[in-house]
Amino acid sequence: MSKVVLITGGSSGIGKSIGDYLLEKGYSVYGTSRNPEKYPDSKFPIVALDVTKIETITHCITEVLKLEDKIDILINNAGVGITGPLEEVPDAEIKRNFETNFFGPVNVVKAVLPSMRSQNSGLIINITSIAGYMGLPFRGVYSASKSALSIVTETFRMELKDFNIEITDVAPGDFATNIAASRYHSPVLEDSPYKEKYGHSLKMMDEHVDEGSDPKQMAKAIYNIITTDKPKVHYKVGAFMQKFSITLKRILPSKVYEKLLMNHYKL
């Protein structure tokens, strides 16, 4: 029997690329979306799921288990971007971002664990971000939510060892997807003290996504993780300098690294 893969946020972008690639490799793939009816041409089934609503998480897991009797691999990919000066980002938007990028994935993991424990096997891959390794200007909320998910993944790994369930996180850099179009942007306010620098940084962020790598690179990385016996704690996937920035943060004095980031963003 082929292994069953559930990919949250599997209707577009990185999630869709992963699903299409794994389908080609012979896996039984299910994706999720808040509005499955919008994706009638998907190569694999799309199940209704809103990670911010517990009842839809429970229903989705139950549906896939009814169809397949197991979920071998969960790929927690659903997430949303957010930009803005921390002083100006509304509290409601900060909470909404954490509901999607942190609480949502954690609740999906919790929902799938009983079935994985009963089958004494399972693999969970949380998609985080290279941005989660550092506090980036005007992306602080996004960095924090992805960092939180990465840290929780480390905790899950240790707590799940007795049940033969593996969990890891994969931090992508910039990929050519529609994330920029769907993320929340704090408006560039005319009277804001951050107007000029935030406006410039926002343009730079959009350019980085537009010039990003092919999402199929992430799909291949995920396949390699799935087919390895013992997944590592963390993986990074992206352009060399994006991955190298994590190494630089580890070896450089904090203020030197901060200066490099500020120079990069022209702050």
Secondary structure, DSSP 8 states (H G I E B T S, - for coil): ---EEEETTTTSHHHHHHHHHHHHTT-EEEEEES-GGG-TT-SS-EEE--TT-HHHHHHHHHHHHHHHS---EEEE-----EES-TTTS-HHHHHHHHIIIIIHHHHHHHHHHHHHHHTT-EEEEEE--GGGGS--TT-HHHHHHHHHHHHHHHHHHHHTGGGTEEEEEEEE--BSSSHHHHSEE----TT-TTHHHHHHHHHHHHHHHHT-B-THHHHHHHHHHHTSSS--SEEEES-HHHHHHHHHHHHS-HHHHHHHHHHHTT-
